[in-house]
Every structure is written in structure tokens, then in C-alpha cells.
Amino acid sequence: MREDFPALRDLPREEGDEPVVIELVFSEDLSPGVVEERVRAVVPDAALDVETAFGGQRDRFHFVTFPDIRSRGQEPEVFAFARALRPEVGATDANPVLTDSLYGAVAIGAGPTVESAIFSCETPRQDFMPKGWVHPVIRTPVAWGITRGSGATVAVIDTGYSTHQELAGVIRPNGQLNLVEGGTDASDRFSQGFLRHPGHGTLVCSVVASRGDASGAGDVTGPGEITGAAPEATILPIRAIKSVISFSQKTIPAAIAHAVTEGADVIAMALGGPTRVSSTEKALRDATREGLVICCAAGNCWPAVVFPAAYAANGLCTAVAALTRDLTPWAKTGRGPEVTIAAPGENVWGAAKNKATDPDDRTKAAQGTTLATSLTSGVAALWVAKHGGRAALKAKAVAAGTTVQSMFVHCLTAGVTKPPVWNGASNLGAGVLDAARALSNPLPAAPTGTEAAATGALPPAGVAPTSQILAIHLANHAPEALDEYGPDMADYAAELLWLSYRGGAKARAAREGGAEAAALQPDRPSAELAAALAVRPKLRAALAAE
């Protein structure tokens, strides 16, 4: 390893490049100092920084950052390095934390510019519809006859928030956290430059909880132009990322933990990407154990449901896909058996402020699983408020031998049917988001079958190993390859996951056109993995299959 490590330094850093970060998972709590000693014993000359995933003095989850090394362009070498490092430092898992994106086309560079790649993950905008047209579709006006979300708090983990008329009276002033610049001010800094998309958090907050009302015909009444799904809920903003186009999951575990500590009832995460990070799973397990409901975006232009939404398969969140106004699948939505529910995600109106100089009253018709997730998070806030809040729900869940998250999934999906326009599709969840039905369904009195595995059933680290996460992914998206994946391939799980997502995204971009041919070349696996795949044709084919 001492000889191979310098090869990772060859590529110059460019604007927007993130340094190499590797998540090391241990079976016991260790201090960052101990972890650093172990890593330096392997690569003594490397510049590195070690920190716990949750900010404590000791932990099983550590992020090791190598500031002089860029990951983009040499991902196979990074995976190989992580595999070699894991046994040397006594870790049970080693996951490269690569740059994530909610937009698959951007991640694979499908377009001559970032803007064109983003555009390829969109459909034509239609801004002529009433600004509250989604409300009669998801039946929020009926649900508002029961509750409008008063008393419920939704933690929005995103780019932060801005001054905007749609957020007047919505944002909780205390308890905020900024994990990007540091401090307790979660306002959006409108980060500009390569792969930046500021203002995303403001959009999410408005769709969740902008004040106002809406008629059964979709007409909206003030104070602004937008009415959120839970117009009396409170938003706890957590600035964890600069952009949903290019971000690292490194801050997400701490953001989830903060939402739990600050008493949030619901977590909304309209972000995601193809990177599996064990500490995110740990944070989700802690959140579900403490009685929170978590809603996550299935992703845009990815061939499968992205992380953290993919953890819905483990009972740890609600995965949300996007629909058109006609309830047909939105063309760019992430899909798969992991999806819990689908909601409108095309031409949904929300607050629009993408730079500091933008007016405080601008709105726009937006699209993506972001909007579907925001609407579902608002409905979750209504559901929590109806049942008396997080503490009351947790007590009921414990008595029933289940979790609040599973209770929510049950109420969200019980009695829901797939619309005929889906043509029997099974990869968009149980059906269409229905706020009134979710609130009218009784709480389950026993386990529902959607619960997460008990911590005692997991390895000492308290999370599923990446090899198991890959097995679930293959079972859901390429079951024919499972017979070629066994314990001898477990060490390649992180790289196989990444290749599978990227291969599928490239196949999707090629079918839809408009992508540069160079961008659609298969990704190069590491030398060791390439050799292993040479005798596994089904597994090799799965890396480019949807």
C-alpha cells in the first residue's frame, strides 16, 4: 500500500472536486486519534484528517479525509485503496464517500455542460395550472378538516432557507444547524460556481409548510402564492449541503442526529445519490427508534432508488417517486420495489429564490422527486399532528411492537390502489399519495412487516454490511445476477453498487438521447474487480442494467 498510495495523487484538483473521503466502520467505539494512528501506520506520509461521523469523542463510524487526493476520475483506485485499507486498520467496512447527486445525468456527465445535464433530467414545464392544483389530487383540503399540522415540526435537511414571503412564520428560529460553514444559522449562502444549485431548501420548505389555503379546485389563498401540504407545521432547517447536484453524504448522519435531538417529528430529505454510507443507516436507525417519520426522494434520472431512500427496503424511511398531473409516472423519476408511495412531482409550484438578489416573492412551477417528497413530508406532519405528536406516537408504537415509521407507512399505504394509468407497474409504490386516507386509516395494533431489523440482529457495528445492502439491491434490480454474487465478492460490494447505479444511468441517458457518447462509455472497474467479473457474466451485465 505504501507503494500504491502515491498513484492516487496524480490527478490535479479542479473546481468542484471533492477530496477522497473513506468511511471506516469498526465493531467498537474508537477515538479519532486511535483511528488516525492505525491509518498512518499504513500510509505514514499521507495528509489526512479523521473525525467521527456524529461529532463525539469516540464512535464506531469515522470519516477519513485525504485532502491532497481527488476522487473524481480515479474512483476505481479509490475503491481499491479502501478495500486494502479496511483489514489493515481492523475495520469491518470501508466505504468511499464519493460525490453524490440527486440527478443521475449530472453524475455521469451526460451533456456538454452541467446545465444541459440538469435539463436532461427535466421535462417541459407547464406553468399555466393553478398554483394549488396538487391539493385536490392528494386530498389535503379534506385532511385539513382534521388538522393543518399545528404542533408538528419538519426537519428539512438541505441547502438551508432564505428570506421569502412563502416562509413567513414557517421557520423555527432556534435549534438550527449549519454543517457546511458551521454555526447555528441555517440560511442558504447561495453558493455559486461549478455544480452548485442554491435555493433548493427554500423550495422544499415552501411545498411542505407555506401558509395559506386551497380550494377543492386548486385555487390558493394567501398570505403568499403557495400553500404547503401542512400549512401550520413548523420547519426546522438544517443546512447540510451546498447543492443537490453535487454533495457529499458526509454531513447527512450528523444532520439526522441533530433533527432527533431537536425534537423534530418528521425529516424531509429531498437529496440522494448512489453512494452507500453506513453511518447514514445508523442515523436512520436511531431516528426510527426515537419515533420520527423520514421521507426521502427516490432520485431523478437514476435507474434505481438512490440512498438514503434505498433504505426504505430496510424499513428505515419512506421512499417517494414522482408523478405527472395525470398520475402517470414522471418520465425521470427513480423507480424500484423500494418505493413506498408516489406523489405529484411535475409542475408543482413552490418558492423560487436561487441567489441573494432574487425577489422575495418569486414562485415557479418546479419538478422532480424533490416536490413529491416535500408533499409527502407535509402529509407526514399532518399525520403526526393528528395523533398527538412524536412522543404520543412513539408510546403507541412501542405498545404495538412496531415503530412510528412503520405505522406511518401502514397508514399511508393501507387501502391505496394503483391507478389504471400505471398499467400494473410495481416499481412506483403502493399508489398515489392520499392525505385524507392516511389520516383516516387506524393505527396498526401489531407489527406491520415493514419494521427495521432489531439492532441485536445486526453485526457489532449495528448496521447491515455493505455486502448485504448490495445483495438487496441486486435482488430488487438484477436478481439473475445473485447466483454469481457470494461471500468471495463481499469486499467489492461498495464498488459494485456504484458501478450498477452509474451503468444504469448511462443506459437510461443513451435511450433518451442528448448525451455525449464519451460520457456513456462503461465505467472502468478496478483491476481486481475486473478480473473477478471476467468469469461472472450475469453480474458484469447487471452493472449496466436497469
Secondary structure, DSSP 8 states (H G I E B T S, - for coil): -TTTGGGGG-S---TT--EEEEEEEEEEEE-HHHHHHHHHHHSTT---EEEETTS-SSEEEEEEEEEEEE-TT-HHHHHHHHHHHHHHHT-SEEEE---B-SBHHHHTT-SSSHHHHHHHT-------S-TTTHHHHHTHHHHTTT---TT-EEEEEES-B---GGGTTTB-SSS-EESSS-SS--B-----STT--TTHHHHHHHHHH-S-EE-TT--EESSSS---SSTT-EEEEEE--S-SSSB-GGGHHHHHHHHHHTT-SEEEE---BS---HHHHHHHHHHHHTT-EEEEE--BS-SS--BTGGGGGGTSSEEEEEE-TTSSB-TTB--STT--EEEE-EEEEEE---STTS-TT-EEEEESHHHHHHHHHHHHHHHHHHTT-HHHHHHHHHHHTS-HHHHHHHHHHTT----GGGTT-SSS-SSB--HHHHHHS---SS--S-----GGGS-TTSS--HHHHHHHHHHHH-GGGGGG--GGGGGGHHHHHHHHHHHHHHHHHHHH----GGGGS-----HHHHHHHTT-HHHHHHTT--
